[in-house]
Amino acid sequence: MGAAITVPQSGAMADDTITATDRALLDRPLHGLLTIPPGPRRLPAPRPVWFETTADGEVALFSMADALKVRRLQADPRASFVVMTLPDEPEGWVSIEADVTVHADGAADLARRLADRYWKDTTTPEHRELLALYSREEDLRRIVLHPRRVTRGPA
């Protein structure tokens, strides 16, 4: 085997907490990219998600209880998560490597808060239908990312 190669991360900073600067980006209604451990013979495939940061410096999102990502996270509770600025803004991003917990409580309230955050109009028939779906706590799971490494940049 060859020697390990270290690639410098010019400009990127890392620690284990979400800073006030990170929150300035994370508190915006941007989509995050969640990557979970893949199944057999699969590559990691990030998925766009709605999210919010918590007062404790964690990231919360929700999913349908029967979603494959919920089953995979219960089997291997680790994930990575990335949020970046919009294309017409100066480059900025936050990347989080996290341990994950999946909860049967609090998902419906979280889903309603996130719908208010991400939708401009919750009165359309499609949105009312989704809000009704999101109100059934037994059908949802709250996923909490507990950061163990936070990297930010520009790189």
Backbone as a printed PyTorch tensor [residue, N CA C, xyz], in Angstrom:
tensor([[[  0.8250,  -1.1820,   0.0000],
         [  0.0000,   0.0000,   0.0000],
         [  0.8660,   1.2400,   0.0000]],

        [[  0.3970,   2.2750,  -0.6690],
         [  1.1290,   3.5230,  -0.7280],
         [  0.9460,   4.3450,   0.5310]],

        [[  1.7390,   5.3640,   0.6570],
         [  1.6430,   6.2570,   1.8050],
         [  0.3670,   7.0830,   1.7200]],

        [[ -0.1870,   7.4040,   2.8660],
         [ -1.3910,   8.2360,   2.9140],
         [ -1.0530,   9.6400,   2.4370]],

        [[ -1.9790,  10.2180,   1.7260],
         [ -1.8030,  11.5830,   1.2350],
         [ -2.7430,  12.4870,   2.0060]],

        [[ -2.2230,  13.5630,   2.5420],
         [ -3.0370,  14.5300,   3.2620],
         [ -3.2750,  15.7200,   2.3500]],

        [[ -4.5470,  16.0460,   2.1560],
         [ -4.9090,  17.1890,   1.3280],
         [ -5.2520,  18.3420,   2.2510]],

        [[ -4.5560,  19.4720,   2.1360],
         [ -4.8430,  20.5980,   3.0140],
         [ -6.2490,  21.1480,   2.7480]],

        [[ -6.9200,  21.5680,   3.8130],
         [ -8.2510,  22.1520,   3.7280],
         [ -8.1050,  23.6670,   3.8620]],

        [[ -7.5570,  24.3180,   2.8520],
         [ -7.2820,  25.7440,   2.9590],
         [ -8.5610,  26.5110,   3.2490]],

        [[ -8.5640,  27.2370,   4.3480],
         [ -9.6920,  28.0660,   4.7050],
         [-10.7710,  27.3510,   5.4960]],

        [[-10.8720,  26.0320,   5.4400],
         [-11.9140,  25.3120,   6.1630],
         [-11.5180,  25.1870,   7.6290]],

        [[-12.4890,  25.3510,   8.5130],
         [-12.2670,  25.2360,   9.9450],
         [-13.1700,  24.1280,  10.4690]],

        [[-12.7220,  23.4150,  11.5220],
         [-13.5330,  22.3310,  12.0690],
         [-13.4780,  22.3310,  13.5900]],

        [[-14.6030,  21.9840,  14.2120],
         [-14.6880,  21.7020,  15.6360],
         [-15.9350,  20.8650,  15.8510]],

        [[-16.4020,  20.7520,  17.0980],
         [-17.5460,  19.8750,  17.3500],
         [-18.8220,  20.6190,  17.7300]],

        [[-18.8590,  21.9260,  17.5170],
         [-20.0540,  22.6930,  17.8650],
         [-20.4700,  23.6130,  16.7330]],

        [[-21.7340,  23.9250,  16.7130],
         [-22.2840,  24.8940,  15.7600],
         [-22.0700,  26.2810,  16.3560]],

        [[-21.3800,  27.1320,  15.6160],
         [-21.0660,  28.4820,  16.0890],
         [-22.1810,  29.4550,  15.7160]],

        [[-22.0880,  30.6660,  16.2310],
         [-23.0570,  31.7190,  15.8830],
         [-23.0060,  32.0140,  14.3860]],

        [[-21.8260,  31.9770,  13.7980],
         [-21.7000,  32.1890,  12.3550],
         [-22.3680,  31.0580,  11.5800]],

        [[-22.1790,  29.8250,  12.0470],
         [-22.8510,  28.6810,  11.4160],
         [-24.3660,  28.8580,  11.4820]],

        [[-24.8500,  29.2780,  12.6520],
         [-26.2990,  29.4480,  12.8350],
         [-26.8610,  30.5050,  11.8980]],

        [[-26.0750,  31.5270,  11.5980],
         [-26.5480,  32.5560,  10.6700],
         [-26.9160,  31.9290,   9.3230]],

        [[-26.1860,  30.9180,   8.9120],
         [-26.5070,  30.1980,   7.6730],
         [-27.5980,  29.1550,   7.9180]],

        [[-27.4600,  28.3780,   8.9810],
         [-28.3950,  27.2900,   9.2520],
         [-29.8010,  27.7750,   9.6040]],

        [[-29.9310,  28.9800,  10.1180],
         [-31.2500,  29.4910,  10.4880],
         [-32.0180,  30.0700,   9.3060]],

        [[-31.4080,  30.0740,   8.1510],
         [-32.1000,  30.5100,   6.9360],
         [-32.9030,  29.3340,   6.3710]],

        [[-33.9690,  29.5980,   5.6240],
         [-34.7590,  28.4930,   5.0460],
         [-34.0980,  27.9020,   3.8020]],

        [[-32.9240,  27.3330,   4.0010],
         [-32.1990,  26.6550,   2.9380],
         [-32.4230,  25.1560,   3.0840]],

        [[-32.2790,  24.4340,   2.0170],
         [-32.3590,  22.9750,   2.1100],
         [-31.0070,  22.4450,   2.5670]],

        [[-31.0430,  21.4090,   3.3740],
         [-29.8360,  20.7150,   3.7690],
         [-29.7290,  19.4320,   2.9620]],

        [[-28.5340,  18.9290,   2.8310],
         [-28.3110,  17.6430,   2.1700],
         [-27.9130,  16.6350,   3.2310]],

        [[-28.7690,  15.6500,   3.4560],
         [-28.5490,  14.6130,   4.4490],
         [-28.0150,  13.3700,   3.7570]],

        [[-26.9240,  12.8380,   4.2740],
         [-26.3610,  11.5970,   3.7520],
         [-26.2820,  10.6120,   4.9010]],

        [[-26.8520,   9.4280,   4.6840],
         [-26.8450,   8.3880,   5.6980],
         [-26.0520,   7.1990,   5.1720]],

        [[-25.6510,   6.2810,   6.0720],
         [-24.9320,   5.0970,   5.5790],
         [-25.7890,   4.3520,   4.5460]],

        [[-25.2060,   4.0260,   3.4210],
         [-25.9830,   3.3760,   2.3550],
         [-26.2150,   1.8930,   2.6360]],

        [[-27.1560,   1.3530,   1.9040],
         [-27.4060,  -0.0850,   1.9750],
         [-26.3360,  -0.8400,   1.2050]],

        [[-26.4230,  -2.1700,   1.2440],
         [-25.4430,  -2.9930,   0.5210],
         [-25.4100,  -2.6420,  -0.9710]],

        [[-24.2250,  -2.5960,  -1.5000],
         [-23.9890,  -2.3340,  -2.9270],
         [-24.5370,  -0.9790,  -3.3790]],

        [[-24.6490,  -0.0310,  -2.4600],
         [-25.1240,   1.3020,  -2.8020],
         [-24.0600,   2.3210,  -2.4360]],

        [[-24.0300,   3.4140,  -3.1410],
         [-23.1660,   4.5350,  -2.7950],
         [-23.9570,   5.5100,  -1.9320]],

        [[-23.2680,   6.3080,  -1.1050],
         [-23.9960,   7.3340,  -0.3590],
         [-24.7060,   8.2650,  -1.3360]],

        [[-25.9470,   8.6130,  -1.0330],
         [-26.7400,   9.4700,  -1.9170],
         [-27.4080,  10.5600,  -1.0790]],

        [[-26.8470,  11.7730,  -1.0660],
         [-27.4490,  12.8530,  -0.2860],
         [-28.8840,  13.1290,  -0.7340]],

        [[-29.7210,  13.4820,   0.2400],
         [-31.1100,  13.8280,  -0.0350],
         [-31.3920,  15.2090,   0.5310]],

        [[-32.0980,  16.0600,  -0.2250],
         [-32.4520,  17.3830,   0.3040],
         [-33.5210,  17.2450,   1.3830]],

        [[-33.3560,  17.9970,   2.4710],
         [-34.2990,  17.9430,   3.5870],
         [-34.5480,  19.3380,   4.1520]],

        [[-35.7120,  19.4740,   4.7610],
         [-36.0050,  20.6360,   5.5950],
         [-35.3990,  20.3670,   6.9690]],

        [[-35.0300,  21.4170,   7.6810],
         [-34.3980,  21.2390,   8.9860],
         [-34.5200,  22.5040,   9.8000]],

        [[-34.2150,  22.3830,  11.0840],
         [-34.0330,  23.5440,  11.9520],
         [-32.9280,  23.2280,  12.9390]],

        [[-32.2590,  24.2740,  13.4000],
         [-31.2800,  24.0910,  14.4690],
         [-32.0180,  24.2320,  15.7980]],

        [[-31.5430,  23.5200,  16.7930],
         [-32.1760,  23.5760,  18.1090],
         [-31.3880,  24.5030,  19.0210]],

        [[-31.9810,  24.8420,  20.1440],
         [-31.3020,  25.6820,  21.1300],
         [-30.0530,  24.9990,  21.6730]],

        [[-30.0260,  23.6640,  21.6080],
         [-28.8780,  22.8930,  22.1080],
         [-27.7720,  22.7240,  21.0690]],

        [[-27.9000,  23.3620,  19.9010],
         [-26.8650,  23.2490,  18.8780],
         [-26.9290,  21.9530,  18.1010]],

        [[-28.1190,  21.3940,  17.9770],
         [-28.3150,  20.1880,  17.1840],
         [-29.1440,  20.5540,  15.9550]],

        [[-29.3210,  19.6120,  15.0660],
         [-30.1290,  19.8270,  13.8720],
         [-31.2690,  18.8240,  13.9080]],

        [[-32.4980,  19.3180,  13.6990],
         [-33.6680,  18.4490,  13.7270],
         [-34.3520,  18.4670,  12.3660]],

        [[-34.8160,  17.2990,  11.9590],
         [-35.5960,  17.1580,  10.7370],
         [-36.6090,  16.0620,  10.9740]],

        [[-37.4850,  15.8240,  10.0200],
         [-38.4750,  14.7780,  10.2100],
         [-38.5690,  13.9270,   8.9520]],

        [[-39.1830,  12.7720,   9.1200],
         [-39.3930,  11.8620,   8.0060],
         [-40.6210,  11.0310,   8.3000]],

        [[-41.1440,  10.4140,   7.2820],
         [-42.2260,   9.4570,   7.4890],
         [-41.6440,   8.2750,   8.2680]],

        [[-42.4300,   7.7230,   9.1830],
         [-41.9530,   6.6500,  10.0580],
         [-41.5120,   5.4140,   9.2890]],

        [[-42.1490,   5.1560,   8.1480],
         [-41.8260,   3.9480,   7.3840],
         [-40.7770,   4.1770,   6.2920]],

        [[-40.1340,   5.3370,   6.3020],
         [-39.1290,   5.6480,   5.2760],
         [-37.8750,   4.7950,   5.4680]],

        [[-37.2720,   4.4370,   4.3510],
         [-36.0440,   3.6490,   4.3860],
         [-34.9620,   4.3550,   5.1970]],

        [[-34.8530,   5.6780,   5.0910],
         [-33.8040,   6.3790,   5.8290],
         [-33.9840,   6.2230,   7.3350]],

        [[-35.2160,   6.1440,   7.8020],
         [-35.4580,   5.9440,   9.2290],
         [-34.9490,   4.5670,   9.6470]],

        [[-35.2730,   3.5500,   8.8850],
         [-34.7930,   2.1960,   9.2090],
         [-33.2660,   2.1310,   9.1760]],

        [[-32.6670,   2.7750,   8.1830],
         [-31.1950,   2.7490,   8.0990],
         [-30.5610,   3.5060,   9.2560]],

        [[-31.1510,   4.6400,   9.6440],
         [-30.6050,   5.4020,  10.7650],
         [-30.7850,   4.6670,  12.0870]],

        [[-31.8440,   3.9070,  12.2230],
         [-32.0210,   3.1180,  13.4350],
         [-30.9820,   1.9940,  13.4970]],

        [[-30.6050,   1.4650,  12.3460],
         [-29.6070,   0.3910,  12.2890],
         [-28.1850,   0.9340,  12.4240]],

        [[-27.9290,   2.1160,  11.8850],
         [-26.5930,   2.7230,  11.9100],
         [-26.7800,   4.2220,  12.1090]],

        [[-26.8300,   4.6770,  13.3680],
         [-27.2110,   6.0560,  13.6780],
         [-26.1040,   7.0970,  13.4640]],

        [[-25.7080,   7.2390,  12.2030],
         [-24.7110,   8.2440,  11.8170],
         [-25.1780,   8.9120,  10.5430]],

        [[-24.8100,  10.1810,  10.3780],
         [-25.1700,  10.8920,   9.1560],
         [-24.2100,  12.0540,   8.9540]],

        [[-24.1870,  12.5290,   7.7200],
         [-23.5190,  13.7990,   7.4440],
         [-24.5700,  14.7290,   6.8520]],

        [[-24.3130,  16.0150,   7.0030],
         [-25.3120,  17.0130,   6.6540],
         [-24.5760,  18.2510,   6.1530]],

        [[-25.0220,  18.8100,   5.0430],
         [-24.3660,  19.9870,   4.4570],
         [-25.4250,  21.0200,   4.0830]],

        [[-25.1170,  22.2740,   4.3870],
         [-25.9390,  23.4070,   3.9540],
         [-24.9870,  24.4140,   3.3310]],

        [[-25.3970,  25.0030,   2.2000],
         [-24.5400,  25.9780,   1.5370],
         [-25.3330,  27.2200,   1.1500]],

        [[-24.6090,  28.3000,   0.9290],
         [-25.2500,  29.5300,   0.4720],
         [-25.8070,  29.3270,  -0.9320]],

        [[-26.6500,  30.2520,  -1.3400],
         [-27.2320,  30.1960,  -2.6770],
         [-26.1840,  30.5450,  -3.7310]],

        [[-26.3930,  30.1160,  -4.9750],
         [-25.3840,  30.3410,  -6.0250],
         [-25.0280,  31.8090,  -6.2720]],

        [[-25.9540,  32.7320,  -6.0340],
         [-25.6530,  34.1350,  -6.3150],
         [-25.0520,  34.8630,  -5.1100]],

        [[-24.6660,  34.1180,  -4.0790],
         [-24.0670,  34.6850,  -2.8730],
         [-22.6040,  34.2840,  -2.7840]],

        [[-21.8410,  34.9750,  -1.9530],
         [-20.4680,  34.5230,  -1.7100],
         [-20.4930,  33.0970,  -1.1460]],

        [[-19.4890,  32.3140,  -1.5150],
         [-19.4410,  30.9230,  -1.0690],
         [-19.4290,  30.8280,   0.4480]],

        [[-20.2250,  29.9450,   0.9610],
         [-20.2690,  29.6590,   2.3860],
         [-20.9720,  28.3350,   2.5910]],

        [[-20.5130,  27.5490,   3.5460],
         [-21.1320,  26.2580,   3.8090],
         [-20.8100,  25.7860,   5.2130]],

        [[-21.6650,  24.8910,   5.7020],
         [-21.4600,  24.2140,   6.9760],
         [-21.6840,  22.7360,   6.7160]],

        [[-20.7530,  21.9020,   7.1540],
         [-20.8500,  20.4530,   7.0120],
         [-20.7800,  19.8390,   8.4100]],

        [[-21.7090,  18.9320,   8.6910],
         [-21.8020,  18.3370,  10.0250],
         [-21.7270,  16.8160,   9.9110]],

        [[-20.8140,  16.2200,  10.6650],
         [-20.8030,  14.7760,  10.8550],
         [-21.4580,  14.5560,  12.2040]],

        [[-22.4440,  13.6420,  12.2650],
         [-23.2520,  13.5700,  13.4760],
         [-23.6280,  12.1530,  13.8580]],

        [[-23.8040,  11.9760,  15.1580],
         [-24.5130,  10.8240,  15.6710],
         [-25.9910,  11.2080,  15.5880]],

        [[-26.8460,  10.2180,  15.4170],
         [-28.2640,  10.4850,  15.1660],
         [-29.1290,   9.7380,  16.1650]],

        [[-30.1920,  10.4020,  16.6060],
         [-31.2370,   9.7240,  17.3610],
         [-32.5470,   9.9050,  16.6020]],

        [[-33.3930,   8.8790,  16.6700],
         [-34.6980,   8.9040,  16.0080],
         [-35.7540,   8.8360,  17.1040]],

        [[-36.7200,   9.7680,  17.0550],
         [-37.7160,   9.9040,  18.1140],
         [-39.1320,   9.7830,  17.5550]],

        [[-40.0000,   9.1310,  18.3180],
         [-41.4010,   8.9950,  17.9250],
         [-42.2230,  10.2040,  18.3520]],

        [[-41.6690,  11.0780,  19.1730],
         [-42.4130,  12.2530,  19.6350],
         [-41.8670,  13.5310,  19.0120]],

        [[-42.7150,  14.5310,  18.9350],
         [-42.2980,  15.8570,  18.4910],
         [-42.1960,  16.0570,  16.9980]],

        [[-42.4040,  15.0200,  16.2110],
         [-42.2340,  15.1450,  14.7560],
         [-43.3370,  15.9790,  14.1140]],

        [[-44.5730,  15.8440,  14.5830],
         [-45.6790,  16.5910,  13.9690],
         [-45.5070,  18.0890,  14.1850]],

        [[-45.1410,  18.4910,  15.4130],
         [-44.9030,  19.9200,  15.6670],
         [-43.7460,  20.4330,  14.8190]],

        [[-42.6800,  19.6450,  14.7290],
         [-41.5320,  20.0280,  13.9100],
         [-41.9500,  20.1600,  12.4470]],

        [[-42.7120,  19.2120,  11.9440],
         [-43.1470,  19.2480,  10.5390],
         [-43.9690,  20.5030,  10.2500]],

        [[-44.8510,  20.8650,  11.1630],
         [-45.6580,  22.0880,  10.9550],
         [-44.7850,  23.3390,  10.9850]],

        [[-43.8360,  23.3910,  11.9200],
         [-42.9230,  24.5500,  11.9600],
         [-42.1300,  24.6640,  10.6670]],

        [[-41.6350,  23.5270,  10.1910],
         [-40.8280,  23.5560,   8.9690],
         [-41.6740,  23.8970,   7.7510]],

        [[-42.9200,  23.4550,   7.7100],
         [-43.8080,  23.8370,   6.6040],
         [-43.9820,  25.3490,   6.5990]],

        [[-44.1690,  25.9430,   7.7680],
         [-44.2820,  27.4080,   7.8420],
         [-42.9890,  28.0840,   7.4040]],

        [[-41.8660,  27.4780,   7.7130],
         [-40.5640,  28.0520,   7.3520],
         [-40.2940,  27.9680,   5.8470]],

        [[-40.6690,  26.8600,   5.2220],
         [-40.2770,  26.6060,   3.8350],
         [-41.3460,  26.9390,   2.8000]],

        [[-42.6060,  26.9330,   3.1630],
         [-43.6590,  27.2390,   2.1890],
         [-44.0900,  28.6850,   2.3220]],

        [[-44.2320,  29.3590,   1.2200],
         [-44.7340,  30.7230,   1.2460],
         [-46.2410,  30.7340,   1.4940]],

        [[-46.9480,  29.7120,   0.9980],
         [-48.4020,  29.6570,   1.0980],
         [-48.8280,  28.2480,   1.5120]],

        [[-49.3130,  28.1160,   2.7350],
         [-49.7390,  26.8010,   3.2250],
         [-51.2170,  26.5460,   2.9570]],

        [[-51.8760,  27.4340,   2.1930],
         [-53.3210,  27.2920,   1.9770],
         [-53.6790,  26.5950,   0.6690]],

        [[-52.6940,  26.2530,  -0.1440],
         [-53.0230,  25.5520,  -1.3920],
         [-53.5310,  24.1500,  -1.0550]],

        [[-54.3380,  23.5510,  -1.9290],
         [-54.8470,  22.2000,  -1.6420],
         [-53.7290,  21.1820,  -1.3980]],

        [[-52.6490,  21.2550,  -2.1710],
         [-51.5360,  20.3230,  -1.9930],
         [-50.8870,  20.4870,  -0.6150]],

        [[-50.7150,  21.7290,  -0.2100],
         [-50.0860,  21.9820,   1.0810],
         [-51.0140,  21.5980,   2.2280]],

        [[-52.2980,  21.8600,   2.0970],
         [-53.2460,  21.4540,   3.1460],
         [-53.2450,  19.9320,   3.3000]],

        [[-53.1730,  19.2190,   2.1790],
         [-53.1280,  17.7500,   2.2220],
         [-51.8690,  17.2590,   2.9380]],

        [[-50.7250,  17.8660,   2.6220],
         [-49.4810,  17.4770,   3.2930],
         [-49.5080,  17.8400,   4.7770]],

        [[-50.0640,  19.0030,   5.1070],
         [-50.1530,  19.3820,   6.5210],
         [-51.0150,  18.3920,   7.2960]],

        [[-52.0780,  17.9000,   6.6760],
         [-52.9040,  16.8840,   7.3330],
         [-52.0830,  15.6220,   7.5690]],

        [[-51.2830,  15.2300,   6.5950],
         [-50.4120,  14.0610,   6.7330],
         [-49.3830,  14.2990,   7.8400]],

        [[-48.8250,  15.5050,   7.8800],
         [-47.8080,  15.8370,   8.8700],
         [-48.3730,  15.9730,  10.2810]],

        [[-49.6790,  16.0170,  10.4290],
         [-50.2670,  16.1760,  11.7620],
         [-50.4410,  14.8390,  12.4770]],

        [[-50.2390,  13.7270,  11.7940],
         [-50.4100,  12.4040,  12.4130],
         [-49.0770,  11.9490,  13.0010]],

        [[-48.8910,  12.2260,  14.2640],
         [-47.6270,  11.9460,  14.9610],
         [-47.1680,  10.5010,  14.7640]],

        [[-48.0980,   9.5520,  14.7530],
         [-47.7260,   8.1370,  14.6400],
         [-47.1070,   7.8070,  13.2800]],

        [[-47.3200,   8.6560,  12.2830],
         [-46.7830,   8.4150,  10.9410],
         [-45.4180,   9.0610,  10.7110]],

        [[-44.9280,   9.8260,  11.6960],
         [-43.7030,  10.6010,  11.5190],
         [-42.6470,  10.2140,  12.5470]],

        [[-41.4060,  10.5530,  12.2070],
         [-40.3010,  10.4250,  13.1510],
         [-39.4900,  11.7130,  13.1100]],

        [[-39.0420,  12.1290,  14.2960],
         [-38.1580,  13.2870,  14.4270],
         [-36.7400,  12.7460,  14.4730]],

        [[-35.8940,  13.2720,  13.6150],
         [-34.5040,  12.8370,  13.5050],
         [-33.6350,  13.9770,  14.0190]],

        [[-32.7770,  13.6830,  14.9800],
         [-31.9210,  14.7120,  15.5740],
         [-30.4650,  14.3600,  15.3120]],

        [[-29.7510,  15.3200,  14.7420],
         [-28.3250,  15.1630,  14.4840],
         [-27.5540,  15.8270,  15.6160]],

        [[-26.6960,  15.0570,  16.2750],
         [-25.8740,  15.5290,  17.3810],
         [-24.4520,  15.6760,  16.8370]],

        [[-24.0320,  16.9090,  16.5280],
         [-22.7340,  17.0970,  15.8650],
         [-21.5660,  16.5340,  16.6510]],

        [[-20.6820,  15.8360,  15.9200],
         [-19.3990,  15.4370,  16.5080],
         [-18.2560,  16.1190,  15.7700]],

        [[-18.5240,  16.6060,  14.5660],
         [-17.5300,  17.3760,  13.8120],
         [-18.2900,  18.3520,  12.9310]],

        [[-17.9300,  19.6300,  13.0350],
         [-18.5470,  20.6630,  12.2080],
         [-17.4270,  21.3550,  11.4530]],

        [[-17.5700,  21.3780,  10.1570],
         [-16.5990,  22.0360,   9.2790],
         [-17.3340,  23.1320,   8.5300]],

        [[-16.6540,  24.2290,   8.3350],
         [-17.2850,  25.3260,   7.6060],
         [-16.2720,  25.9670,   6.7010]],

        [[-16.7730,  26.7090,   5.7350],
         [-15.8590,  27.3490,   4.8170],
         [-16.5030,  28.4970,   4.1000]],

        [[-15.7090,  29.1510,   3.3050],
         [-15.2050,  28.5910,   2.0620],
         [-13.9070,  27.8100,   2.2630]],

        [[-13.7860,  26.8390,   1.3630],
         [-12.5950,  25.9710,   1.4080],
         [-11.4260,  26.6410,   0.7370]]])
